[in-house]
Amino acid sequence: MSLKNDAFPSSAAFDVINSSLQANDADRADAIKKGGAVFAFTLKNNGQEESWYIDLKEKGVVGKGAAPPGGKANVTLVLSDADFAKLISGSANAQKLFMSGKLKVRGDVMKATKV
């Protein structure tokens, strides 16, 4: 099942992240060990809002929604779809987005530095 939402072009990145996590058990375990949290991303585009999560606390999976069923995110990053696309492509800096107000962080700010 694809995690991509056509209204959010950069959401295709969540499929790539999930594929990477599912490709190798050892790499997934390492990502969980290093991440140690559930990271949520709320993207905004043309008045719409959608959320995805990356569970690097227990299962090493990516899904739609603000958190895994029955759980909650340790940190939520809120930004526009365009800024997320720039961030994942490496053409934007998270710290600069945060300082300019384009990236909002809810929850454990220290965990956000691990993403």
Biopython code that builds the backbone (N, CA, C, O; Angstrom):
import numpy as np
from Bio.PDB.StructureBuilder import StructureBuilder

atoms = [
    (1, "MET", "N", (0.841, -1.176, 0.000)),
    (1, "MET", "CA", (0.000, 0.000, 0.000)),
    (1, "MET", "C", (0.889, 1.243, 0.000)),
    (1, "MET", "O", (1.763, 1.401, 0.852)),
    (2, "SER", "N", (0.652, 2.093, -0.944)),
    (2, "SER", "CA", (1.452, 3.301, -1.072)),
    (2, "SER", "C", (1.054, 4.330, -0.019)),
    (2, "SER", "O", (-0.117, 4.461, 0.335)),
    (3, "LEU", "N", (2.043, 5.048, 0.465)),
    (3, "LEU", "CA", (1.815, 6.113, 1.431)),
    (3, "LEU", "C", (1.674, 7.464, 0.740)),
    (3, "LEU", "O", (1.366, 8.468, 1.383)),
    (4, "LYS", "N", (1.899, 7.488, -0.565)),
    (4, "LYS", "CA", (1.877, 8.739, -1.324)),
    (4, "LYS", "C", (0.448, 9.276, -1.429)),
    (4, "LYS", "O", (-0.511, 8.529, -1.623)),
    (5, "ASN", "N", (0.349, 10.578, -1.297)),
    (5, "ASN", "CA", (-0.910, 11.282, -1.503)),
    (5, "ASN", "C", (-0.643, 12.273, -2.631)),
    (5, "ASN", "O", (0.228, 13.132, -2.503)),
    (6, "ASP", "N", (-1.380, 12.165, -3.732)),
    (6, "ASP", "CA", (-1.122, 13.001, -4.904)),
    (6, "ASP", "C", (-1.234, 14.498, -4.614)),
    (6, "ASP", "O", (-0.637, 15.309, -5.322)),
    (7, "ALA", "N", (-1.992, 14.871, -3.580)),
    (7, "ALA", "CA", (-2.115, 16.285, -3.212)),
    (7, "ALA", "C", (-0.844, 16.800, -2.528)),
    (7, "ALA", "O", (-0.670, 18.005, -2.347)),
    (8, "PHE", "N", (0.039, 15.870, -2.152)),
    (8, "PHE", "CA", (1.297, 16.198, -1.487)),
    (8, "PHE", "C", (2.429, 15.488, -2.229)),
    (8, "PHE", "O", (2.839, 14.399, -1.825)),
    (9, "PRO", "N", (2.938, 16.085, -3.303)),
    (9, "PRO", "CA", (3.935, 15.407, -4.143)),
    (9, "PRO", "C", (5.147, 14.860, -3.384)),
    (9, "PRO", "O", (5.664, 13.798, -3.731)),
    (10, "SER", "N", (5.599, 15.567, -2.364)),
    (10, "SER", "CA", (6.791, 15.094, -1.640)),
    (10, "SER", "C", (6.501, 13.881, -0.762)),
    (10, "SER", "O", (7.428, 13.268, -0.232)),
    (11, "SER", "N", (5.224, 13.525, -0.601)),
    (11, "SER", "CA", (4.879, 12.383, 0.248)),
    (11, "SER", "C", (5.404, 11.064, -0.304)),
    (11, "SER", "O", (5.428, 10.066, 0.417)),
    (12, "ALA", "N", (5.822, 11.036, -1.558)),
    (12, "ALA", "CA", (6.429, 9.827, -2.123)),
    (12, "ALA", "C", (7.679, 9.435, -1.334)),
    (12, "ALA", "O", (8.083, 8.272, -1.346)),
    (13, "ALA", "N", (8.279, 10.386, -0.661)),
    (13, "ALA", "CA", (9.465, 10.106, 0.154)),
    (13, "ALA", "C", (9.163, 9.103, 1.265)),
    (13, "ALA", "O", (10.041, 8.337, 1.663)),
    (14, "PHE", "N", (7.939, 9.102, 1.764)),
    (14, "PHE", "CA", (7.596, 8.164, 2.841)),
    (14, "PHE", "C", (7.609, 6.724, 2.340)),
    (14, "PHE", "O", (7.944, 5.816, 3.101)),
    (15, "ASP", "N", (7.252, 6.495, 1.076)),
    (15, "ASP", "CA", (7.361, 5.154, 0.488)),
    (15, "ASP", "C", (8.829, 4.728, 0.402)),
    (15, "ASP", "O", (9.169, 3.580, 0.691)),
    (16, "VAL", "N", (9.684, 5.657, 0.006)),
    (16, "VAL", "CA", (11.121, 5.362, -0.108)),
    (16, "VAL", "C", (11.719, 5.044, 1.271)),
    (16, "VAL", "O", (12.498, 4.102, 1.417)),
    (17, "ILE", "N", (11.346, 5.835, 2.268)),
    (17, "ILE", "CA", (11.842, 5.601, 3.638)),
    (17, "ILE", "C", (11.363, 4.251, 4.135)),
    (17, "ILE", "O", (12.140, 3.494, 4.716)),
    (18, "ASN", "N", (10.084, 3.934, 3.913)),
    (18, "ASN", "CA", (9.545, 2.655, 4.368)),
    (18, "ASN", "C", (10.226, 1.486, 3.671)),
    (18, "ASN", "O", (10.552, 0.485, 4.310)),
    (19, "SER", "N", (10.444, 1.607, 2.365)),
    (19, "SER", "CA", (11.129, 0.539, 1.621)),
    (19, "SER", "C", (12.530, 0.309, 2.166)),
    (19, "SER", "O", (12.980, -0.829, 2.299)),
    (20, "SER", "N", (13.206, 1.395, 2.477)),
    (20, "SER", "CA", (14.551, 1.300, 3.030)),
    (20, "SER", "C", (14.544, 0.597, 4.388)),
    (20, "SER", "O", (15.408, -0.235, 4.666)),
    (21, "LEU", "N", (13.575, 0.932, 5.222)),
    (21, "LEU", "CA", (13.487, 0.305, 6.545)),
    (21, "LEU", "C", (13.138, -1.179, 6.448)),
    (21, "LEU", "O", (13.596, -1.981, 7.262)),
    (22, "GLN", "N", (12.324, -1.545, 5.450)),
    (22, "GLN", "CA", (11.886, -2.941, 5.323)),
    (22, "GLN", "C", (12.884, -3.821, 4.570)),
    (22, "GLN", "O", (12.758, -5.046, 4.582)),
    (23, "ALA", "N", (13.861, -3.217, 3.923)),
    (23, "ALA", "CA", (14.787, -3.966, 3.074)),
    (23, "ALA", "C", (15.750, -4.847, 3.855)),
    (23, "ALA", "O", (16.165, -5.895, 3.362)),
    (24, "ASN", "N", (16.106, -4.440, 5.056)),
    (24, "ASN", "CA", (17.140, -5.163, 5.786)),
    (24, "ASN", "C", (16.859, -5.100, 7.285)),
    (24, "ASN", "O", (16.789, -4.015, 7.862)),
    (25, "ASP", "N", (16.697, -6.267, 7.915)),
    (25, "ASP", "CA", (16.370, -6.308, 9.343)),
    (25, "ASP", "C", (17.443, -5.646, 10.205)),
    (25, "ASP", "O", (17.122, -4.955, 11.171)),
    (26, "ALA", "N", (18.700, -5.849, 9.866)),
    (26, "ALA", "CA", (19.792, -5.273, 10.651)),
    (26, "ALA", "C", (19.789, -3.748, 10.557)),
    (26, "ALA", "O", (19.991, -3.059, 11.556)),
    (27, "ASP", "N", (19.559, -3.228, 9.352)),
    (27, "ASP", "CA", (19.497, -1.778, 9.177)),
    (27, "ASP", "C", (18.300, -1.185, 9.914)),
    (27, "ASP", "O", (18.397, -0.110, 10.505)),
    (28, "ARG", "N", (17.163, -1.899, 9.876)),
    (28, "ARG", "CA", (15.970, -1.431, 10.586)),
    (28, "ARG", "C", (16.240, -1.390, 12.090)),
    (28, "ARG", "O", (15.888, -0.417, 12.758)),
    (29, "ALA", "N", (16.857, -2.430, 12.616)),
    (29, "ALA", "CA", (17.182, -2.472, 14.048)),
    (29, "ALA", "C", (18.137, -1.342, 14.421)),
    (29, "ALA", "O", (18.010, -0.746, 15.491)),
    (30, "ASP", "N", (19.084, -1.049, 13.547)),
    (30, "ASP", "CA", (20.020, 0.045, 13.793)),
    (30, "ASP", "C", (19.297, 1.395, 13.782)),
    (30, "ASP", "O", (19.580, 2.260, 14.611)),
    (31, "ALA", "N", (18.377, 1.571, 12.854)),
    (31, "ALA", "CA", (17.615, 2.821, 12.779)),
    (31, "ALA", "C", (16.765, 3.017, 14.030)),
    (31, "ALA", "O", (16.648, 4.133, 14.537)),
    (32, "ILE", "N", (16.171, 1.932, 14.528)),
    (32, "ILE", "CA", (15.375, 1.999, 15.756)),
    (32, "ILE", "C", (16.274, 2.368, 16.933)),
    (32, "ILE", "O", (15.910, 3.197, 17.767)),
    (33, "LYS", "N", (17.445, 1.748, 16.993)),
    (33, "LYS", "CA", (18.381, 2.033, 18.084)),
    (33, "LYS", "C", (18.810, 3.508, 18.068)),
    (33, "LYS", "O", (18.882, 4.146, 19.118)),
    (34, "LYS", "N", (19.089, 4.035, 16.890)),
    (34, "LYS", "CA", (19.546, 5.424, 16.773)),
    (34, "LYS", "C", (18.408, 6.429, 16.909)),
    (34, "LYS", "O", (18.590, 7.499, 17.491)),
    (35, "GLY", "N", (17.231, 6.088, 16.374)),
    (35, "GLY", "CA", (16.101, 7.022, 16.398)),
    (35, "GLY", "C", (15.430, 7.098, 17.753)),
    (35, "GLY", "O", (15.284, 8.181, 18.321)),
    (36, "GLY", "N", (15.022, 5.949, 18.273)),
    (36, "GLY", "CA", (14.426, 5.857, 19.601)),
    (36, "GLY", "C", (13.171, 6.685, 19.821)),
    (36, "GLY", "O", (12.886, 7.075, 20.953)),
    (37, "ALA", "N", (12.414, 6.962, 18.764)),
    (37, "ALA", "CA", (11.224, 7.796, 18.912)),
    (37, "ALA", "C", (10.289, 7.590, 17.725)),
    (37, "ALA", "O", (10.657, 7.000, 16.709)),
    (38, "VAL", "N", (9.079, 8.091, 17.887)),
    (38, "VAL", "CA", (8.127, 8.141, 16.776)),
    (38, "VAL", "C", (8.112, 9.580, 16.283)),
    (38, "VAL", "O", (7.809, 10.509, 17.032)),
    (39, "PHE", "N", (8.444, 9.743, 15.007)),
    (39, "PHE", "CA", (8.513, 11.057, 14.377)),
    (39, "PHE", "C", (7.286, 11.235, 13.480)),
    (39, "PHE", "O", (7.024, 10.404, 12.610)),
    (40, "ALA", "N", (6.544, 12.305, 13.691)),
    (40, "ALA", "CA", (5.388, 12.593, 12.848)),
    (40, "ALA", "C", (5.697, 13.810, 11.981)),
    (40, "ALA", "O", (6.417, 14.721, 12.391)),
    (41, "PHE", "N", (5.144, 13.803, 10.792)),
    (41, "PHE", "CA", (5.308, 14.907, 9.851)),
    (41, "PHE", "C", (3.914, 15.330, 9.413)),
    (41, "PHE", "O", (3.149, 14.521, 8.888)),
    (42, "THR", "N", (3.590, 16.585, 9.627)),
    (42, "THR", "CA", (2.329, 17.132, 9.138)),
    (42, "THR", "C", (2.675, 18.105, 8.024)),
    (42, "THR", "O", (3.325, 19.127, 8.245)),
    (43, "LEU", "N", (2.228, 17.764, 6.824)),
    (43, "LEU", "CA", (2.514, 18.585, 5.654)),
    (43, "LEU", "C", (1.277, 19.386, 5.265)),
    (43, "LEU", "O", (0.146, 18.915, 5.381)),
    (44, "LYS", "N", (1.520, 20.600, 4.802)),
    (44, "LYS", "CA", (0.437, 21.482, 4.365)),
    (44, "LYS", "C", (0.646, 21.828, 2.900)),
    (44, "LYS", "O", (1.765, 22.089, 2.460)),
    (45, "ASN", "N", (-0.466, 21.826, 2.143)),
    (45, "ASN", "CA", (-0.393, 22.164, 0.727)),
    (45, "ASN", "C", (-1.763, 22.636, 0.252)),
    (45, "ASN", "O", (-2.749, 21.909, 0.374)),
    (46, "ASN", "N", (-1.825, 23.837, -0.281)),
    (46, "ASN", "CA", (-3.070, 24.396, -0.830)),
    (46, "ASN", "C", (-4.249, 24.271, 0.129)),
    (46, "ASN", "O", (-5.336, 23.858, -0.275)),
    (47, "GLY", "N", (-4.045, 24.619, 1.379)),
    (47, "GLY", "CA", (-5.120, 24.589, 2.365)),
    (47, "GLY", "C", (-5.435, 23.214, 2.924)),
    (47, "GLY", "O", (-6.305, 23.081, 3.785)),
    (48, "GLN", "N", (-4.750, 22.200, 2.454)),
    (48, "GLN", "CA", (-4.949, 20.840, 2.961)),
    (48, "GLN", "C", (-3.825, 20.476, 3.926)),
    (48, "GLN", "O", (-2.746, 21.067, 3.893)),
    (49, "GLU", "N", (-4.091, 19.508, 4.774)),
    (49, "GLU", "CA", (-3.105, 19.052, 5.748)),
    (49, "GLU", "C", (-3.182, 17.525, 5.843)),
    (49, "GLU", "O", (-4.272, 16.953, 5.880)),
    (50, "GLU", "N", (-2.039, 16.885, 5.882)),
    (50, "GLU", "CA", (-1.977, 15.412, 5.975)),
    (50, "GLU", "C", (-0.774, 15.045, 6.843)),
    (50, "GLU", "O", (0.231, 15.756, 6.860)),
    (51, "SER", "N", (-0.888, 13.929, 7.563)),
    (51, "SER", "CA", (0.197, 13.508, 8.459)),
    (51, "SER", "C", (0.676, 12.099, 8.154)),
    (51, "SER", "O", (-0.091, 11.243, 7.715)),
    (52, "TRP", "N", (1.958, 11.880, 8.393)),
    (52, "TRP", "CA", (2.608, 10.577, 8.291)),
    (52, "TRP", "C", (3.497, 10.429, 9.514)),
    (52, "TRP", "O", (3.890, 11.419, 10.132)),
    (53, "TYR", "N", (3.814, 9.181, 9.860)),
    (53, "TYR", "CA", (4.734, 8.956, 10.979)),
    (53, "TYR", "C", (5.815, 7.965, 10.573)),
    (53, "TYR", "O", (5.628, 7.132, 9.687)),
    (54, "ILE", "N", (6.937, 8.083, 11.244)),
    (54, "ILE", "CA", (8.024, 7.121, 11.102)),
    (54, "ILE", "C", (8.273, 6.572, 12.496)),
    (54, "ILE", "O", (8.734, 7.295, 13.379)),
    (55, "ASP", "N", (7.970, 5.301, 12.694)),
    (55, "ASP", "CA", (8.146, 4.661, 14.003)),
    (55, "ASP", "C", (9.560, 4.108, 14.099)),
    (55, "ASP", "O", (9.852, 3.025, 13.593)),
    (56, "LEU", "N", (10.420, 4.855, 14.746)),
    (56, "LEU", "CA", (11.785, 4.383, 15.020)),
    (56, "LEU", "C", (11.943, 4.131, 16.516)),
    (56, "LEU", "O", (13.029, 4.259, 17.081)),
    (57, "LYS", "N", (10.820, 3.768, 17.138)),
    (57, "LYS", "CA", (10.826, 3.462, 18.568)),
    (57, "LYS", "C", (10.651, 1.964, 18.800)),
    (57, "LYS", "O", (11.313, 1.371, 19.651)),
    (58, "GLU", "N", (9.730, 1.353, 18.010)),
    (58, "GLU", "CA", (9.434, -0.057, 18.226)),
    (58, "GLU", "C", (9.528, -0.909, 16.963)),
    (58, "GLU", "O", (10.264, -1.895, 16.934)),
    (59, "LYS", "N", (8.785, -0.534, 15.915)),
    (59, "LYS", "CA", (8.633, -1.430, 14.768)),
    (59, "LYS", "C", (9.467, -1.082, 13.542)),
    (59, "LYS", "O", (9.711, -1.949, 12.704)),
    (60, "GLY", "N", (9.905, 0.149, 13.420)),
    (60, "GLY", "CA", (10.658, 0.536, 12.232)),
    (60, "GLY", "C", (9.802, 0.553, 10.983)),
    (60, "GLY", "O", (10.182, 0.009, 9.946)),
    (61, "VAL", "N", (8.630, 1.189, 11.093)),
    (61, "VAL", "CA", (7.710, 1.277, 9.963)),
    (61, "VAL", "C", (7.292, 2.730, 9.736)),
    (61, "VAL", "O", (7.472, 3.592, 10.597)),
    (62, "VAL", "N", (6.734, 2.970, 8.558)),
    (62, "VAL", "CA", (6.211, 4.285, 8.201)),
    (62, "VAL", "C", (4.734, 4.106, 7.903)),
    (62, "VAL", "O", (4.336, 3.113, 7.294)),
    (63, "GLY", "N", (3.919, 5.065, 8.329)),
    (63, "GLY", "CA", (2.491, 4.957, 8.068)),
    (63, "GLY", "C", (1.823, 6.303, 7.949)),
    (63, "GLY", "O", (2.425, 7.342, 8.217)),
    (64, "LYS", "N", (0.561, 6.270, 7.540)),
    (64, "LYS", "CA", (-0.247, 7.486, 7.457)),
    (64, "LYS", "C", (-0.862, 7.748, 8.822)),
    (64, "LYS", "O", (-1.200, 6.824, 9.562)),
    (65, "GLY", "N", (-0.998, 9.027, 9.134)),
    (65, "GLY", "CA", (-1.594, 9.429, 10.397)),
    (65, "GLY", "C", (-0.567, 10.092, 11.292)),
    (65, "GLY", "O", (0.625, 10.120, 10.985)),
    (66, "ALA", "N", (-1.046, 10.622, 12.400)),
    (66, "ALA", "CA", (-0.185, 11.362, 13.318)),
    (66, "ALA", "C", (0.682, 10.446, 14.182)),
    (66, "ALA", "O", (1.673, 10.893, 14.761)),
    (67, "ALA", "N", (0.310, 9.156, 14.272)),
    (67, "ALA", "CA", (1.068, 8.206, 15.092)),
    (67, "ALA", "C", (0.587, 6.792, 14.795)),
    (67, "ALA", "O", (-0.482, 6.604, 14.214)),
    (68, "PRO", "N", (1.374, 5.803, 15.192)),
    (68, "PRO", "CA", (0.917, 4.417, 15.022)),
    (68, "PRO", "C", (-0.357, 4.180, 15.834)),
    (68, "PRO", "O", (-0.567, 4.841, 16.851)),
    (69, "PRO", "N", (-1.203, 3.257, 15.404)),
    (69, "PRO", "CA", (-2.428, 2.965, 16.164)),
    (69, "PRO", "C", (-2.110, 2.667, 17.631)),
    (69, "PRO", "O", (-1.265, 1.825, 17.935)),
    (70, "GLY", "N", (-2.791, 3.362, 18.526)),
    (70, "GLY", "CA", (-2.599, 3.157, 19.953)),
    (70, "GLY", "C", (-1.374, 3.855, 20.523)),
    (70, "GLY", "O", (-1.077, 3.698, 21.707)),
    (71, "GLY", "N", (-0.665, 4.611, 19.721)),
    (71, "GLY", "CA", (0.540, 5.289, 20.195)),
    (71, "GLY", "C", (0.463, 6.779, 19.963)),
    (71, "GLY", "O", (-0.557, 7.308, 19.521)),
    (72, "LYS", "N", (1.563, 7.446, 20.268)),
    (72, "LYS", "CA", (1.620, 8.870, 19.970)),
    (72, "LYS", "C", (3.038, 9.231, 19.569)),
    (72, "LYS", "O", (3.996, 8.552, 19.936)),
    (73, "ALA", "N", (3.153, 10.299, 18.817)),
    (73, "ALA", "CA", (4.457, 10.744, 18.343)),
    (73, "ALA", "C", (5.224, 11.431, 19.473)),
    (73, "ALA", "O", (4.641, 12.133, 20.299)),
    (74, "ASN", "N", (6.529, 11.217, 19.495)),
    (74, "ASN", "CA", (7.386, 11.925, 20.438)),
    (74, "ASN", "C", (7.629, 13.354, 19.973)),
    (74, "ASN", "O", (7.775, 14.273, 20.779)),
    (75, "VAL", "N", (7.667, 13.518, 18.658)),
    (75, "VAL", "CA", (7.886, 14.837, 18.072)),
    (75, "VAL", "C", (7.126, 14.919, 16.753)),
    (75, "VAL", "O", (7.067, 13.949, 15.996)),
    (76, "THR", "N", (6.542, 16.095, 16.486)),
    (76, "THR", "CA", (5.831, 16.337, 15.238)),
    (76, "THR", "C", (6.456, 17.533, 14.546)),
    (76, "THR", "O", (6.633, 18.594, 15.145)),
    (77, "LEU", "N", (6.784, 17.347, 13.289)),
    (77, "LEU", "CA", (7.341, 18.418, 12.473)),
    (77, "LEU", "C", (6.246, 18.888, 11.525)),
    (77, "LEU", "O", (5.662, 18.085, 10.797)),
    (78, "VAL", "N", (5.970, 20.178, 11.533)),
    (78, "VAL", "CA", (4.910, 20.748, 10.703)),
    (78, "VAL", "C", (5.542, 21.711, 9.711)),
    (78, "VAL", "O", (6.219, 22.663, 10.100)),
    (79, "LEU", "N", (5.313, 21.456, 8.415)),
    (79, "LEU", "CA", (5.876, 22.318, 7.376)),
    (79, "LEU", "C", (5.106, 22.137, 6.077)),
    (79, "LEU", "O", (4.287, 21.228, 5.948)),
    (80, "SER", "N", (5.375, 23.002, 5.130)),
    (80, "SER", "CA", (4.692, 22.899, 3.838)),
    (80, "SER", "C", (5.273, 21.734, 3.034)),
    (80, "SER", "O", (6.403, 21.301, 3.259)),
    (81, "ASP", "N", (4.478, 21.250, 2.107)),
    (81, "ASP", "CA", (4.924, 20.174, 1.225)),
    (81, "ASP", "C", (6.167, 20.608, 0.447)),
    (81, "ASP", "O", (7.100, 19.823, 0.274)),
    (82, "ALA", "N", (6.177, 21.853, -0.019)),
    (82, "ALA", "CA", (7.315, 22.361, -0.796)),
    (82, "ALA", "C", (8.584, 22.407, 0.056)),
    (82, "ALA", "O", (9.661, 22.043, -0.416)),
    (83, "ASP", "N", (8.460, 22.854, 1.306)),
    (83, "ASP", "CA", (9.635, 22.907, 2.177)),
    (83, "ASP", "C", (10.115, 21.508, 2.560)),
    (83, "ASP", "O", (11.315, 21.279, 2.711)),
    (84, "PHE", "N", (9.172, 20.572, 2.717)),
    (84, "PHE", "CA", (9.566, 19.187, 2.997)),
    (84, "PHE", "C", (10.339, 18.611, 1.818)),
    (84, "PHE", "O", (11.335, 17.909, 2.000)),
    (85, "ALA", "N", (9.874, 18.911, 0.608)),
    (85, "ALA", "CA", (10.573, 18.444, -0.594)),
    (85, "ALA", "C", (11.998, 18.993, -0.628)),
    (85, "ALA", "O", (12.939, 18.267, -0.950)),
    (86, "LYS", "N", (12.155, 20.262, -0.297)),
    (86, "LYS", "CA", (13.492, 20.871, -0.262)),
    (86, "LYS", "C", (14.346, 20.243, 0.834)),
    (86, "LYS", "O", (15.540, 20.014, 0.643)),
    (87, "LEU", "N", (13.736, 19.969, 1.971)),
    (87, "LEU", "CA", (14.467, 19.394, 3.096)),
    (87, "LEU", "C", (14.992, 18.002, 2.761)),
    (87, "LEU", "O", (16.155, 17.700, 3.027)),
    (88, "ILE", "N", (14.149, 17.154, 2.181)),
    (88, "ILE", "CA", (14.582, 15.789, 1.887)),
    (88, "ILE", "C", (15.529, 15.708, 0.700)),
    (88, "ILE", "O", (16.288, 14.748, 0.567)),
    (89, "SER", "N", (15.483, 16.727, -0.169)),
    (89, "SER", "CA", (16.405, 16.734, -1.302)),
    (89, "SER", "C", (17.757, 17.323, -0.929)),
    (89, "SER", "O", (18.720, 17.233, -1.690)),
    (90, "GLY", "N", (17.815, 17.931, 0.263)),
    (90, "GLY", "CA", (19.070, 18.516, 0.719)),
    (90, "GLY", "C", (19.258, 19.967, 0.302)),
    (90, "GLY", "O", (20.310, 20.550, 0.567)),
    (91, "SER", "N", (18.260, 20.561, -0.346)),
    (91, "SER", "CA", (18.420, 21.949, -0.782)),
    (91, "SER", "C", (17.942, 22.947, 0.271)),
    (91, "SER", "O", (18.043, 24.157, 0.067)),
    (92, "ALA", "N", (17.424, 22.448, 1.395)),
    (92, "ALA", "CA", (17.028, 23.326, 2.502)),
    (92, "ALA", "C", (17.633, 22.797, 3.786)),
    (92, "ALA", "O", (17.884, 21.599, 3.923)),
    (93, "ASN", "N", (17.861, 23.686, 4.708)),
    (93, "ASN", "CA", (18.450, 23.355, 6.005)),
    (93, "ASN", "C", (17.352, 23.424, 7.063)),
    (93, "ASN", "O", (16.656, 24.435, 7.154)),
    (94, "ALA", "N", (17.183, 22.373, 7.861)),
    (94, "ALA", "CA", (16.128, 22.315, 8.868)),
    (94, "ALA", "C", (16.245, 23.452, 9.872)),
    (94, "ALA", "O", (15.239, 24.039, 10.271)),
    (95, "GLN", "N", (17.457, 23.759, 10.276)),
    (95, "GLN", "CA", (17.647, 24.826, 11.262)),
    (95, "GLN", "C", (17.188, 26.183, 10.695)),
    (95, "GLN", "O", (16.558, 26.972, 11.400)),
    (96, "LYS", "N", (17.503, 26.442, 9.438)),
    (96, "LYS", "CA", (17.078, 27.692, 8.810)),
    (96, "LYS", "C", (15.558, 27.733, 8.641)),
    (96, "LYS", "O", (14.936, 28.775, 8.849)),
    (97, "LEU", "N", (14.964, 26.604, 8.265)),
    (97, "LEU", "CA", (13.508, 26.549, 8.153)),
    (97, "LEU", "C", (12.858, 26.822, 9.506)),
    (97, "LEU", "O", (11.862, 27.541, 9.591)),
    (98, "PHE", "N", (13.427, 26.245, 10.561)),
    (98, "PHE", "CA", (12.899, 26.432, 11.915)),
    (98, "PHE", "C", (13.026, 27.893, 12.340)),
    (98, "PHE", "O", (12.069, 28.485, 12.839)),
    (99, "MET", "N", (14.202, 28.467, 12.142)),
    (99, "MET", "CA", (14.457, 29.851, 12.563)),
    (99, "MET", "C", (13.596, 30.851, 11.782)),
    (99, "MET", "O", (13.271, 31.921, 12.297)),
    (100, "SER", "N", (13.232, 30.511, 10.558)),
    (100, "SER", "CA", (12.402, 31.414, 9.754)),
    (100, "SER", "C", (10.904, 31.167, 9.971)),
    (100, "SER", "O", (10.072, 31.852, 9.376)),
    (101, "GLY", "N", (10.558, 30.194, 10.820)),
    (101, "GLY", "CA", (9.159, 29.910, 11.115)),
    (101, "GLY", "C", (8.479, 29.002, 10.110)),
    (101, "GLY", "O", (7.272, 28.776, 10.202)),
    (102, "LYS", "N", (9.227, 28.479, 9.156)),
    (102, "LYS", "CA", (8.645, 27.596, 8.141)),
    (102, "LYS", "C", (8.542, 26.151, 8.618)),
    (102, "LYS", "O", (7.809, 25.350, 8.036)),
    (103, "LEU", "N", (9.271, 25.823, 9.668)),
    (103, "LEU", "CA", (9.238, 24.488, 10.273)),
    (103, "LEU", "C", (8.868, 24.668, 11.733)),
    (103, "LEU", "O", (9.559, 25.360, 12.481)),
    (104, "LYS", "N", (7.769, 24.038, 12.131)),
    (104, "LYS", "CA", (7.345, 24.095, 13.526)),
    (104, "LYS", "C", (7.561, 22.716, 14.135)),
    (104, "LYS", "O", (7.312, 21.693, 13.496)),
    (105, "VAL", "N", (8.026, 22.703, 15.373)),
    (105, "VAL", "CA", (8.303, 21.460, 16.069)),
    (105, "VAL", "C", (7.425, 21.390, 17.309)),
    (105, "VAL", "O", (7.415, 22.302, 18.136)),
    (106, "ARG", "N", (6.685, 20.284, 17.423)),
    (106, "ARG", "CA", (5.859, 20.050, 18.609)),
    (106, "ARG", "C", (6.380, 18.807, 19.306)),
    (106, "ARG", "O", (6.675, 17.803, 18.657)),
    (107, "GLY", "N", (6.492, 18.868, 20.600)),
    (107, "GLY", "CA", (6.964, 17.720, 21.359)),
    (107, "GLY", "C", (8.436, 17.846, 21.702)),
    (107, "GLY", "O", (8.930, 18.943, 21.965)),
    (108, "ASP", "N", (9.129, 16.732, 21.697)),
    (108, "ASP", "CA", (10.521, 16.647, 22.124)),
    (108, "ASP", "C", (11.455, 17.226, 21.053)),
    (108, "ASP", "O", (11.788, 16.559, 20.073)),
    (109, "VAL", "N", (11.860, 18.460, 21.261)),
    (109, "VAL", "CA", (12.700, 19.151, 20.291)),
    (109, "VAL", "C", (14.034, 18.433, 20.113)),
    (109, "VAL", "O", (14.570, 18.408, 19.006)),
    (110, "MET", "N", (14.570, 17.859, 21.160)),
    (110, "MET", "CA", (15.848, 17.143, 21.064)),
    (110, "MET", "C", (15.742, 15.935, 20.145)),
    (110, "MET", "O", (16.689, 15.616, 19.426)),
    (111, "LYS", "N", (14.603, 15.266, 20.163)),
    (111, "LYS", "CA", (14.404, 14.126, 19.251)),
    (111, "LYS", "C", (14.371, 14.600, 17.803)),
    (111, "LYS", "O", (14.802, 13.886, 16.899)),
    (112, "ALA", "N", (13.857, 15.808, 17.590)),
    (112, "ALA", "CA", (13.777, 16.347, 16.235)),
    (112, "ALA", "C", (15.155, 16.494, 15.605)),
    (112, "ALA", "O", (15.288, 16.437, 14.382)),
    (113, "THR", "N", (16.172, 16.681, 16.422)),
    (113, "THR", "CA", (17.519, 16.836, 15.883)),
    (113, "THR", "C", (18.064, 15.519, 15.327)),
    (113, "THR", "O", (19.076, 15.519, 14.626)),
    (114, "LYS", "N", (17.405, 14.398, 15.629)),
    (114, "LYS", "CA", (17.864, 13.094, 15.133)),
    (114, "LYS", "C", (17.367, 12.794, 13.726)),
    (114, "LYS", "O", (17.862, 11.883, 13.060)),
    (115, "VAL", "N", (16.385, 13.569, 13.283)),
    (115, "VAL", "CA", (15.817, 13.305, 11.949)),
    (115, "VAL", "C", (16.712, 13.872, 10.880)),
    (115, "VAL", "O", (16.408, 13.753, 9.693)),
]
sb = StructureBuilder()
sb.init_structure("model")
sb.init_model(0)
sb.init_chain("A")
sb.init_seg("    ")
for serial, (resi, resn, name, xyz) in enumerate(atoms, 1):
    if name == "N":
        sb.init_residue(resn, " ", resi, " ")
    sb.init_atom(name, np.array(xyz, "f"), 0.0, 1.0, " ", f" {name:<3s}", serial, name[0])
structure = sb.get_structure()
